[in-house]
């Protein structure tokens, strides 16, 4: 007699008030944090009595969500896999191991930066760190953690120093990290630089295991998707505001009698030369640490990414306007910055490791970003919500569900690694043109074709007028140029 598998136990909810994430698929993320891979499928209790089809939400969302994943009929790469295995390939044969900014990751995922916000720097962040380590994926620690929370804190009664919020996350990660996988990335902003955060970490014996195994990176932060062009912002009480006023700008935007104030960090000032000099400084002063750069979704993102790679960056992170776990003005959340799909289109074929964040929580959105050039995708709000749902295993179950969807989707495309994905695995509905609309009579020359398509970027000045490199290279754009399709037949190369 066969028995049904035992469903996963319902985890104990945290005692702290639950996080909320308006505008984000919070309920679906929480379901995955509880049920894991079971949440990928419809309710099995309805099997045999319900006819399944597309949901009402299919085709909604932003431009990335509206893009369809389109498997081909003929699959030569599946044939190669069949010959290699001497059997028909299955979705379980998809290898999700990948290189992420110089690290080896068991999944094409990383834990995005939470920074010094209240939700992102407490116990939830420590739980997320431990689970990210068990998953074998890199973890990014955000800006301003040290200037706000300190690096070490003296114990009561003059005892030994206790670890700060940053070091608590590092210790949790190191306790659970497997050999040869994952890594820790520490951001630095203007205020972090004043506190010499990178110097503290690089000389701290606690980080020696990471340096010796090549699993430490420093990330230069030039902005974020939640508020492009602005620095970090948090809400602080009056007493904390007085303490932080020595390092940060504090504004009384909530009223003169309000119990809270707004703490503002500066975004830093960057030009091409300043970016090159910063990266040169990082590589020279911290030679054992990987060098990452995080950009906000600016209109010249393609030129910025190419500048960073040319200066030796091990990874460039593009944070789409859909992203953000921190506090930000509503006008920025709703109206400022490029959507992730357009930011990836403007970057085009990457010449180094490209990482993408912005509303990722399930396999379909991840596959689209990977097909558009990203080497891995970051989990921000989804990770915090999952850990809030189950502090012990919520992020792991969420990642398990996402990994199953990745294997199913990549296999359905006739491919068996995420790096094999390419823009022609996607189709965008009108008004974007169909690259196959010319039929079988020969190559179809599309007047609206993506100028960034192919193995070598061929930029279009009308699409990126702020980019001097583009203006110098590209021919005059046709007067009829409109929106372009976010990909073409040739896939991006992903350097190791």
C-alpha positions, 0 to 999 in steps of 0.5 A: 500500500502506498502512502502520501508524503507527509506535508511539511509542518506548519512553522511557528510564526515569529513573535514579532509583528509580521512585516507587510509588503504592499504591492508585492505578492506577499501572500504567495511568498509566505505560502512558499516559505511554509510549503516549499516546492508544493506551492509551485503547483496548484492544490493537489486536492483539486486534481481530477475535479478542476480544469487548469488554465492561465490565471487572471493575473497572467500577462499583468505586471511590469514589462518583465512579467509581460514577457513570455518564455518561449521554448523552441520546437527543435532542441539541439542542446537537448540532443547533446544532453541526451547523447551525453547521458545516454538517456532522455534528459529530465528537468532534474539534469539542469545544473544551477551551479553558477559563478556570481561575482567571483564566487561559486553559488549553488543557485543563480541567486544571492541575498540582496542588501538590507542596509541599516533599516529596522526591518533589515538589520535585526534578528530577521537579517541574522536568520536570513544570513544563516539560511543563505549560507545553508543554501550556498548563495552569496549574501550582501550586507548593505550600507550604513550598518556600521555608522548606525549600529557600530562595529563592536559594542562594549558589554555591560560592566566593562566586559568583552566587546560584543558583536555588532549587527554587521558581525552578527550576520557574518558569524551566522553566515560563517557558522552555516556556510558550506565549503567552497560555496557562497560568500559575503559582500559588504557595501560601502557608502559615503558615511561607511567610508568615513567610518573606514568600514572596509579597512575594519573588515579587511584587518579583522581576524574574523574575516580571515576565513573568507579572505583565505577562501576567496569569499569576501567582496566589497561593493561600491554602492552608487544608488538603489532602485527604491530611490535612484539618485538619493542616499539611504533614509531611515526613520529614527526616534528623537534620542537616536537622531541626536546621536546620528546627527554627527554623521548624517543629515537629520530632517524634521519632515514629520512635524515639529512635535513628531516623535520621529525624524528622518535620517538621510545619507548622501548618495555620493558623487560619481563621474566616469573618472571617479568610478575608475579611481574608486575601483582602482583604489579597491583593487589596490588596497584590498587585493584579496577581496572581490570588487563589486559595484551597485548602480541605480537604474539610471538612463546611462546604465549601459555606459556605467556598467561597461565603465565598471567592467573595463575598470576591473569590477568582478560584478555589476549589480543593476537594481531595477525600479521595482526593487527596494526594501528600504524607506523611500519617498512615494514619488520615487517608488512610483515614478523614478528610475528605469524598470528592470527590463529596460535597464537590462536592455540598455546594458545589452550583452554583458562583458562581465558578471551582471547581477539583477534585482527588482521584484524577484520572487519566483522562477519565471521572473528569474529566468527572464532576467537571466535570459536578458543577460544577468548571471544571477538574481537577488532576493530582497523583499521576498527574502525578508517576507519569507524569513518573517513567515518562518525564521528557521527555514522560510528562505530555504523553502522559498529558494527550493520552490524557485530552484524547482521552477528554474529547472522546469523552465530551463529544461523546457527551453531545451537547455541545462544551465542558466548561462545557456539562456538567451534573449531569443528564449523570450517573446514580448507582446505588442507594441514590441515587434516579433523578431520572427515576423519575417517568415521563412524567406530569409533574415528579417530586418526589423526597423525597430530591432534592439540596437544592443542585440548580438555579441558585440553592443551596437548602441543607439544614441536615441535610446541612451542620449546621455552616454558619450560612448554611444554618441561617438560610436553609433550611426544616426537613429531612424526618425521612426524609432519607437520602443524596442524589443528587450532581446534578440536571437544572439544570447549574452556571453557570461564570463566566468 
